[in-house]
Amino acid sequence: MKDIAKRFDQNPILRPADLPPSREGLEIACLLNPGVFDFDGKTWLLIRVAERPKQKDGIISFPVLKDGGIEIIEIEKNDPALDASDPRVINYKGADYLTTLSHLRLVCSDDGIRFYEPSGYPTLHGEGILQGFGIEDCRVTKINDTYYLTFTAVSENGVGVGLRTTKDWKKFNSHGMMLPPHNKDCAIFEEKINGKYYTLHRPSSVDIGGNYIWIAESPDTLHWGNHKCIARTRKGMWDSKRVGAGAAPIKTEKGWLEIYHGANEKHQYCLGALLLDLNDPSKVLARSEEPIMHAAEPYELTGFFGDVVFTNGHVVKGDTITMYYGAADEVVCGATFSIKEILSTLKM
């Protein structure tokens, strides 16, 4: 089935080889779904860059942040205490580790297609014990003159949501753990609704419940409460195993339009949409029955983790959403959508 995404002819627009590693001894394994924003007349991407040591025969090696530096851990592949069946996460002696260490890196573009690293802007790395396995999958929301960065903070203590803010992309304020483990896929709305800030997020349970989209409200973007589950997985459908928010919802005349990701039991990731009430975004008015985008191109079907399209960033001009997304957990791509066309596909 054909989806409604109009992919860039230039895809992939960024590959691992297009950027240098952050330090000697590491290589970039993947570039993943970026946060997206307009700044200084340009389109900017805050890309998740996943690095690891060059792999040796018979050995799995991976980096972990330790006291401001990086420690390289090496494990023999034939070690009976090692489970390396997933290319993203390994288990060794009962403990989980990521096979790569991620940081966030800024690139910008004058035309939205050709991106480069500007000088004078920092790279964002994990800070402290709660970000020891790196920071990932940043969403960027601008409210007034402040940019809010919500990202996945990973450590041996679990996966939670970190928060940093900036006005100029050179100086940042760190606000620690915004939502504790296990939580991710956090996207703050770009304006107050009835005097309150709102965010989408995804707490998870391995026993009861599931990977569902929730909403929360706040008086100040720092303290969040009144959490409600608004979208669950759907048995037998494309989003049967997990769902999670993409970027900040888009305000339309019909409601808040949220592009979200869903995955099935085969770990195939697609994109769909939710329509939320303008005055009470905890109310879902409509939802995609079929994906608006699914992995179809070779660069989406094959890669570090294939059959994946995943977004947490876009820019909106008029009826056009220009969306930047990660494909096969390896490269960054672009596509456009018509808001009206997305809305026409939703089922009440």
N, C-alpha and C positions, 0 to 999 in steps of 0.2 A: 504494500500500500504506500502511495506517495504521500509525503508530509507537506506542510505548507511553508516550510523554511526556504528562503532564497539564499543559498550559500554563496560566499564570496568565490569568485573565479580563482582568486589567488590562494585559496586554502591549500595547506595550512599556512597561516601568516607568520607563525613563529615555531621553530623546532628547537630541540635541546642544543644542537650545534650552533645556533644563532647567538647564544650568550656564553660568556666565559664563566667557568666555575668561580665560586666565591673565594676559594683558597686552594693553594697547591695541595695535591694529593687526593682531591675530590674530582668527580666528574658529574655532569648534569645528566640524570637518567630521564627526567620528565619535566615538562612544563605543563602546568595544570590551570584549570579555570580561574581567570583573574577577576578581581574587583575592577570596576570601571567607573570613571568619572571625567567630567570636563574641568579643566583648570588652565588658566593662562592662555586661553584661545586654542588649546590642543585637546585631543582625546588621550587619556592616560589609562594604562592598565597596571594594576598591582598584582603581578603574577606570582603564583606559587611555584617556586623553583625547588625541585626535589633532587638532592645530591647523595652520592655514596662514593666509597673508595672504588677504584678500579678492581674488578673482581679477579681473583686468582683461581686456577684450576683446583677443584676439590674443597674450596673454602667459600663460606658465605661471610662477608664482612659488611659492617654497617656503622654509621657514626651516631654518637649520643652526646648531647651537650653536658659538660661537667665543669662547674665552677668557672664559667666564662670561656672555657676552651672546648675542644672536641676530643672525645675518646673514641678510638676505633676498636670495635669488638670483632674478633674473628672466631668462627666456629667451623669445624670440619663438617662437610656435608653428610658424612656417614655416621655422625654422632647419633646414637639412638635416642638421645634426649631432645633432638631437634625435629620440629615439624615445620617444613618450609614449603608446604603445598600451596600457599597463597603468596604471589609475588609481592604483595604489599605489606603483609604482616607475618612475622614468624613467631613461633613459640619455642622457647628453650628452657628446659627444666621448670616448666610450669609458668614462666613469665613471658609476656608478650613484648615484642619489639617491632618497630617499624624498620623496613629494609632500607629506607631513605630518610634523610633529615631535611625538612623543608624550611625555607625562609621566604620572605616576600620581597619582590624586587620591582622597582618602578621603570616603566618604559612609556614613551609618548609618541604621538604621531600628529602630523599636520593634516593628513588626509584620511585617517582612520583605518589605513591599510598597511602602510609601511611604518614600522615602529623601531625606535632606537632608545638606548639608554642615555639620558641626559646627564651632564656633569653637575656636581654640587648637591645631589639628592642622596639621602642615605638608603642603605639596605636594611630591612627590618628583620631582626633575628629573634629567636626565643629569648626570654629573660626569666631567670629564676627557676626554681624546682618544678613549678607547675607548667613549664613550657620546655622541659628538658628533652622531649622528643621532637621539638620543632613547632612551628606555627603554620597554619594551612587555611586555604579556602576563604579568603577575606571578602566580605561584603563592604561596600563603601556607601554611606548615606550622608548627604549634605543637608544640614538644617541651619538656616541663616548663614553665618560665615564660618561654620565649623563642620569639618568632616569627621564622621564617626566610623571607625574601623572595627567591625566585629569579625573575629576570626576563631578558628578552631585551635585551641591550646592543648597540646598532647604531652603527656608525661606518664611515668609509671603509676601515677595516682588516678589516671583516667583521662577522658576526653571532655573538655569543657569549652566555654565561650570566653575568650579574652576581649578586652575593649581598650582601644587607644583613640585619642583624638588629636587633630591637628588643624591649623588654619592655613599653613604655608607649605606643608609637606617637607619641611626641613627640621622643625622642632615638634616633638610629639609628647603628649601626656599619657602615661600608662595608668589605667584604672583597674588593673588586676583582673580577677575572674568575675565577669559579669553574671554568668550562670554556671553553676558547678556541674561536675560530671554526673551522669553521662548526658551531654548535650552538645548540639552543633547546629549548623544550618540556620544561623541567626541573622535576620534582616530587619533593620529598624525602618519604620515608615518615615517619609521625608517631610512630614508636617504633623502638628498636633491635631487630634480629633477630640472635640469637646473638652479642650484644655488638658488632654493627656497624650503622652507619647505611647506608641504601640510598637511591638516587635513580634515577628514570627520566630519560632524556634522549634527544636526537635529533641525533647528528652526521650530516652529509650530505656526499655526494660528487657532483660533477657529471659524473664520468667513469665510475667503477666503483662498484657498490653502489647505494644509493638512500636515500630518506628513511624510515628504519626506527627503531623504538623499541629503545633500549638500556637496560641497567641497570649501575650502578656501586656500589661500596661504599667506606666511609670509616671511619677510627677516630675522626674529630673534626669532620666536616662541612666541613672545609676542604681536605683532601687526598683525592682520589678516584682509585680504581684498580680493577683486575680487571673491566674493562669487557666486557660481553657483549651481543650482539644477541639480543633475545628475540621480536621481532615484526616481520615484513617485510610489504611490500605484497603484494597478491594479484591476479594478472592476471585481468581480466575481471570484477572485483567492485567494490563501492562504495568500497573502500579501495585501489584499484589504483595510485595515483600517489604518495601520501604518507600516512604515519601519524605520530601524535605523542601524547604523554601529555596528559591533562587535569590535574586536581588530584591531590593526594596520594591514594594508594590507600586504600580503605576495608577495614578488617579485618572479616571475617565468619567464621562457623564453617567455611565451605567453602574459604576462601582469601582472598587480597587481591584485592578487586574494583577494577579500574581502568577508569574511563570514558575513552575515548580518541577522538580525531578521526581521520577518514580522508577522503581526497579522491580523486576519479577524474581522468581526463584532461580532463574538461570543467570542472575546478576546482569541482565541487559537493562541499561539505563536509557530512558526516554524523557522527553519534556512534555508537560501538559500545562493547563491553566486553571486557576480558581478565580471566581468573581466574588468579592466581598462587599458587604453593605457599606456605603459611604459614611454613615453616621455610627454604625456599630459593626466594625470589621470582624467581630467574632461570628457574625452570621454569614454563612456561605450561600450565595444566591445561585451559583451555577458552577459547573465543573466539566472538564474535558472527558468525553467518553473514550476517544481515541487520542493518541499522542499528536501534538502539533509538530513534533520533531522526533525522529528516531535515527539510530545509527544506520547509514546506508552507503556512504562513500568509503573507499578503501582505508582512508586515514582515520575513519571512525570505527571501522570494524576490526582493524588489526593494529596492535601497539602494545604498550606496557601492560594494559588491561583492556582488552578489546570489547567491542560492542557497547561503547559508552559515548553518550553526549551529555554534558553536565555544565550548567551555567550558574554563575552568581554575579553577573555583571552585564549592564547594558546602558545605552544612552537613548533618549527619546526625543524626537523632533517631529512635531505634528502627529500624523498617523503612523509614523515609522519607528519601529524599535530596531536599533542596531545592536545586536547581541553578540557578545564574545563568549566563546565556550571552549572547554577542554574536550578533546576527542581522543578516545582510547587511552585516557590517562597518560598522554605523551606529548601532544602538540596542541597549540592554541589556534583556533579558527574563528571565523566571523560569519554571521548570517543576518538577514533582515526579515522582519515580519510586519504585516499590517495589523494594527490594533483592531480595526473593524473586522478584518477577516478572522482573527482569533475569537473575538466576541461572537461572531456568527456561528462558530463551531461548538459553543458551549451548550450544555444541556441543563435546564433548570431543575 
